[in-house]
Amino acid sequence: MANLDPALRAWRLLLGPARVLTSSTDLAPYMASTAASPVAPLAVLRPLSHGEVVAIVRSAGEFDIPLYPLSTGRNWGYGDANPSGAGQVILDLGGMNRILETDRELAYAVIEPGVTQAQLAGHLAEQQLPLWMDCTGAGPDTSLVGNILERGFGHTPYGNRMLHVAGMRIVLASGDTLETGFAHFAHASAAYLYPYGVGPWLDGLFTQSNFGIVTSLGLWLMPQTEVVSHMVASVAGFGAIAAVVDALRPLRMDGTLSSVVHIGNDLRVLSGGMVFPAAQLPQGPPLPPQLRAEFCRQAGIGAWTVSAALYGRPAQVADARRTLRAAIGRLATLRFIDEKMLALGRLAGRWLGQGKLGTRISAQVNLGQSLLNMNRGIPDGRFLAGAYWRRRGGLPPEFPRGANPARDGCGMMWLAPVLPLRGRDLLHVHSLVEPLFATHGFDLFETFSMVNERALGGVLTICFDQEDAVETARARLCYQAAFERLKGAGYIPYRVGPQSMKALDSGHDTYWGTVARIKDALDPQHIIAPGRYQPR
Amino acid sequence: MANLDPALRAWRLLLGPARVLTSSTDLAPYMASTAASPVAPLAVLRPLSHGEVVAIVRSAGEFDIPLYPLSTGRNWGYGDANPSGAGQVILDLGGMNRILETDRELAYAVIEPGVTQAQLAGHLAEQQLPLWMDCTGAGPDTSLVGNILERGFGHTPYGNRMLHVAGMRIVLASGDTLETGFAHFAHASAAYLYPYGVGPWLDGLFTQSNFGIVTSLGLWLMPQTEVVSHMVASVAGFGAIAAVVDALRPLRMDGTLSSVVHIGNDLRVLSGGMVFPAAQLPQGPPLPPQLRAEFCRQAGIGAWTVSAALYGRPAQVADARRTLRAAIGRLATLRFIDEKMLALGRLAGRWLGQGKLGTRISAQVNLGQSLLNMNRGIPDGRFLAGAYWRRRGGLPPEFPRGANPARDGCGMMWLAPVLPLRGRDLLHVHSLVEPLFATHGFDLFETFSMVNERALGGVLTICFDQEDAVETARARLCYQAAFERLKGAGYIPYRVGPQSMKALDSGHDTYWGTVARIKDALDPQHIIAPGRYQPR
């Protein structure tokens, strides 16, 4: 690219040489790919302010060099930190990590893209603000803004994250700054309190798109409640989950279950505590049925585990527990974890000491604590363990500290079909993909999350050994087959990695044509992340 | 307009002559204006199907004649059925009033723009679906889709209406059909269950805008609950409302108050039961303070009335009542209305007969029933009474049947500032507008609604006598002064009438520039509602 050198000179002048990365050592982390398909950036720029982003975008337009913005670059399983194509310069916003404002009374924060889950959680604790953020299982070092713009979901009543955002600040390809909602009016009192503003509501445009670069947004926070109780319901029989889903749907709709409810299959839960026993099974996955059953028996895991958090005053939570027992008590084994119970467990663990039972109880208490923490917006890296299922080295010694599945060479692809919140759809999706995973020789990890009151967001993971070229090729085939089969059956993904963006477009779909027209209007040079959620 | 005659010929061929209106008698109802500023359409077209809309839009492009779409044309106080400017043909979608689908299990309906509140409520009752829709106070004949696209709000937990929509079908200016969310994928199972789809979320673009014509959408419905209880809290002292707002905010945030909470001042409540006593006060408004106080005393109305609905199982509602009493019991007089209480009241009314007390009790019971009905999505025209405050003839004899403030010549303008959900902001907004209403000689009707967990949507009404040219001119001045003062103080409106659309743009605001660029991309000829929420 002829323009690259003069562009780099200009950017070095703007940012200083230390924040313009070009050496292969510096670029390597950005190329790490859970999909085993690294894409090399031309360079990496690390701006520290909105103004620097504006200047970079303007010059990128002049030099006609596309930019690929990322927050902290931890979009694992969906493209990681890779640009959407070759010939792009990464705009790494990780250094823009200021918490610009918090409001105790109205319960929100204004944050930049580099703010991580751990950082905001720590800030709230430090400032003793009686507020919780929503948190995903992707660990402490991930970006809140990045996940929101990918329309990720979390674990709390604020887990439908798109609904808890107001007032975005965006750099357009022209270099102009767009503020959404009321934020573009002088002195607007409700800039971060009312998302829509007046006139067309534009926020949705800047999620799963390449229309602009969000440099800050208002994030609503949840006022702390007196009680949090984490429900874990174990469903023994595979087919029984359908009745459980149907019994929980009315409770999700009426707010008894105000948080995002997660349903994991046995392998999903198992993979949180172990990796594939490669020494024992050198032929690789899938886990033979007897062994799988044995592991589940040992760990006390049913075919499905339903996980949800209850919030409120003591009377509300007690009522919710009663209601849940009445709804699914005969279909599942229910446990409720709260701080009192954990304290008791901790005592028992200490009393029993280092013996087998004591160790097991301590492990259970630690897991319960992690779950309860996540319900209160305190992230935990342990929930990333599943990504390491087929990694040759297993979990890194320092895990979960600094866990990074891409850098650690984990092989992982995610399928994320959305389905009606109905038991029969869950079983149908399973029946569609299960034979494909079996044929291709992979363990099938399944989560179905009640992302809103009417839909399940499925996350099906293919874990593979990146060091095995054949297994990697099989993983791609398995992914492709499952993707097409699900889409053909009307189970469309809520989110995709770069490998599937083109496949979203049938070629005669006005939706993608409209997306292309908006792109041409806002970014005629296609400077920002060309191809990202933009099949035409 | 030279092209009009050939266009009309084409449209008559397409729709038949009866659905192409051009006579002044036929056009008159569309010109009726609560703002006393009628705008004449060139003609009115009444399509009955999506296909007809497509054909009309295509031909409008060919003939270069702008179309102004409306649902049922009852956007009272915000432009009524008037086009956004002269030289436009109205596209009246009122005849497209099919309920295309309802789903009992997943609780939604798919409706066209002509579907009215009464129609959907009637359909749900007829089909014995255990679902309630959200309902506004604008009466039985108003369009659900029209209100949603204007981002109106209602009275139930689904009152933040934008959050309960998925899957729009839109005719673009090109004549192409855009389906949003997952609806554009073949056989999508979650087309009406998950709004975002995959890729940029476009729904917000088609609200408060002129980018396309929505011909149907999926509307989420609320599963019926065992108990509904309507809270009416009367706050005696004017300033005490601030503490009430601040005490209710945490309960709105934690879901104890899951519905939209409405706070009305004394005049707002009074105007539901009487019109301005013009015979007694020929000099016109405002109502003298002593008389106002006397009316309030007679009707038992405090300075402010807070109105909210509680939903759930008996234990949940009982807990919510207790919590509300604890929070504001010392600041306000609380009453809870439920079906049991109304049955008792009805008995008492019958027993007391036609005497003064009996009549008063019956009136109270009827009002209570209307409120409870509205909480369950059954619309009631009585809440339109306020619009008739300055109408010379008072309420029409058949009121509330067929109430139509525009056709009935009511003079009314609405100011709709959004403010932080804080007592001090409510008082501040009041203090900004109160002197202006006094100076211009108008009664100040105020409602502040907790449209979400962090913001109040204010609705301040100027009622004026349209037959009095001087009062009408004063109303305009008062509106303008209040609009500017509120905006200057950072209280930006959530919605405006055509008179204020230009005033939303400072001239150097990237937001409106972006809106203009999207307009040019999607509708380069400006065929659809030019000028509507489009100041540039």
Chai-1 contact restraints between the chains, C-beta under 6 A:
chainA,res_idxA,chainB,res_idxB,connection_type,confidence,min_distance_angstrom,max_distance_angstrom,comment,restraint_id
A,L106,B,P420,contact,1.0,0.0,6.0,A-B,restraint_1
A,L106,B,R454,contact,1.0,0.0,6.0,A-B,restraint_2
A,R151,B,Y196,contact,1.0,0.0,6.0,A-B,restraint_3
A,D176,B,T510,contact,1.0,0.0,6.0,A-B,restraint_4
A,T177,B,T510,contact,1.0,0.0,6.0,A-B,restraint_5
A,L178,B,T510,contact,1.0,0.0,6.0,A-B,restraint_6
A,L178,B,T514,contact,1.0,0.0,6.0,A-B,restraint_7
A,F182,B,I492,contact,1.0,0.0,6.0,A-B,restraint_8
A,H184,B,D509,contact,1.0,0.0,6.0,A-B,restraint_9
A,H184,B,Y511,contact,1.0,0.0,6.0,A-B,restraint_10
A,F185,B,I492,contact,1.0,0.0,6.0,A-B,restraint_11
A,H187,B,G490,contact,1.0,0.0,6.0,A-B,restraint_12
A,A188,B,G490,contact,1.0,0.0,6.0,A-B,restraint_13
A,A188,B,I492,contact,1.0,0.0,6.0,A-B,restraint_14
A,S189,B,L419,contact,1.0,0.0,6.0,A-B,restraint_15
A,S189,B,P420,contact,1.0,0.0,6.0,A-B,restraint_16
A,S189,B,G490,contact,1.0,0.0,6.0,A-B,restraint_17
A,S189,B,Y491,contact,1.0,0.0,6.0,A-B,restraint_18
A,A190,B,V418,contact,1.0,0.0,6.0,A-B,restraint_19
A,A190,B,P420,contact,1.0,0.0,6.0,A-B,restraint_20
A,A190,B,A455,contact,1.0,0.0,6.0,A-B,restraint_21
A,L193,B,P420,contact,1.0,0.0,6.0,A-B,restraint_22
A,L193,B,R454,contact,1.0,0.0,6.0,A-B,restraint_23
A,L193,B,A455,contact,1.0,0.0,6.0,A-B,restraint_24
A,Y194,B,V418,contact,1.0,0.0,6.0,A-B,restraint_25
A,Y194,B,A455,contact,1.0,0.0,6.0,A-B,restraint_26
A,Y196,B,R151,contact,1.0,0.0,6.0,A-B,restraint_27
A,V198,B,P493,contact,1.0,0.0,6.0,A-B,restraint_28
A,V198,B,Y494,contact,1.0,0.0,6.0,A-B,restraint_29
A,G199,B,Q208,contact,1.0,0.0,6.0,A-B,restraint_30
A,G199,B,Y533,contact,1.0,0.0,6.0,A-B,restraint_31
A,P200,B,L205,contact,1.0,0.0,6.0,A-B,restraint_32
A,P200,B,S209,contact,1.0,0.0,6.0,A-B,restraint_33
A,P200,B,V515,contact,1.0,0.0,6.0,A-B,restraint_34
A,W201,B,G204,contact,1.0,0.0,6.0,A-B,restraint_35
A,W201,B,T207,contact,1.0,0.0,6.0,A-B,restraint_36
A,G204,B,W201,contact,1.0,0.0,6.0,A-B,restraint_37
A,G204,B,G204,contact,1.0,0.0,6.0,A-B,restraint_38
A,L205,B,P200,contact,1.0,0.0,6.0,A-B,restraint_39
A,T207,B,W201,contact,1.0,0.0,6.0,A-B,restraint_40
A,Q208,B,G199,contact,1.0,0.0,6.0,A-B,restraint_41
A,Q208,B,P200,contact,1.0,0.0,6.0,A-B,restraint_42
A,S209,B,P200,contact,1.0,0.0,6.0,A-B,restraint_43
A,P223,B,M253,contact,1.0,0.0,6.0,A-B,restraint_44
A,M253,B,P223,contact,1.0,0.0,6.0,A-B,restraint_45
A,A315,B,D319,contact,1.0,0.0,6.0,A-B,restraint_46
A,D319,B,A315,contact,1.0,0.0,6.0,A-B,restraint_47
A,V418,B,A190,contact,1.0,0.0,6.0,A-B,restraint_48
A,V418,B,Y194,contact,1.0,0.0,6.0,A-B,restraint_49
A,L419,B,S189,contact,1.0,0.0,6.0,A-B,restraint_50
A,P420,B,L106,contact,1.0,0.0,6.0,A-B,restraint_51
A,P420,B,S189,contact,1.0,0.0,6.0,A-B,restraint_52
A,P420,B,A190,contact,1.0,0.0,6.0,A-B,restraint_53
A,P420,B,L193,contact,1.0,0.0,6.0,A-B,restraint_54
A,R454,B,L106,contact,1.0,0.0,6.0,A-B,restraint_55
A,R454,B,L193,contact,1.0,0.0,6.0,A-B,restraint_56
A,A455,B,A190,contact,1.0,0.0,6.0,A-B,restraint_57
A,A455,B,L193,contact,1.0,0.0,6.0,A-B,restraint_58
A,A455,B,Y194,contact,1.0,0.0,6.0,A-B,restraint_59
A,G490,B,H187,contact,1.0,0.0,6.0,A-B,restraint_60
A,G490,B,A188,contact,1.0,0.0,6.0,A-B,restraint_61
A,G490,B,S189,contact,1.0,0.0,6.0,A-B,restraint_62
A,Y491,B,S189,contact,1.0,0.0,6.0,A-B,restraint_63
A,I492,B,F182,contact,1.0,0.0,6.0,A-B,restraint_64
A,I492,B,F185,contact,1.0,0.0,6.0,A-B,restraint_65
A,I492,B,A188,contact,1.0,0.0,6.0,A-B,restraint_66
A,P493,B,V198,contact,1.0,0.0,6.0,A-B,restraint_67
A,Y494,B,V198,contact,1.0,0.0,6.0,A-B,restraint_68
A,D509,B,H184,contact,1.0,0.0,6.0,A-B,restraint_69
A,T510,B,D176,contact,1.0,0.0,6.0,A-B,restraint_70
A,T510,B,T177,contact,1.0,0.0,6.0,A-B,restraint_71
A,T510,B,L178,contact,1.0,0.0,6.0,A-B,restraint_72
A,Y511,B,H184,contact,1.0,0.0,6.0,A-B,restraint_73
A,T514,B,L178,contact,1.0,0.0,6.0,A-B,restraint_74
A,V515,B,P200,contact,1.0,0.0,6.0,A-B,restraint_75
A,R517,B,A521,contact,1.0,0.0,6.0,A-B,restraint_76
A,I518,B,A521,contact,1.0,0.0,6.0,A-B,restraint_77
A,A521,B,R517,contact,1.0,0.0,6.0,A-B,restraint_78
A,A521,B,I518,contact,1.0,0.0,6.0,A-B,restraint_79
A,A521,B,A521,contact,1.0,0.0,6.0,A-B,restraint_80
A,Y533,B,G199,contact,1.0,0.0,6.0,A-B,restraint_81
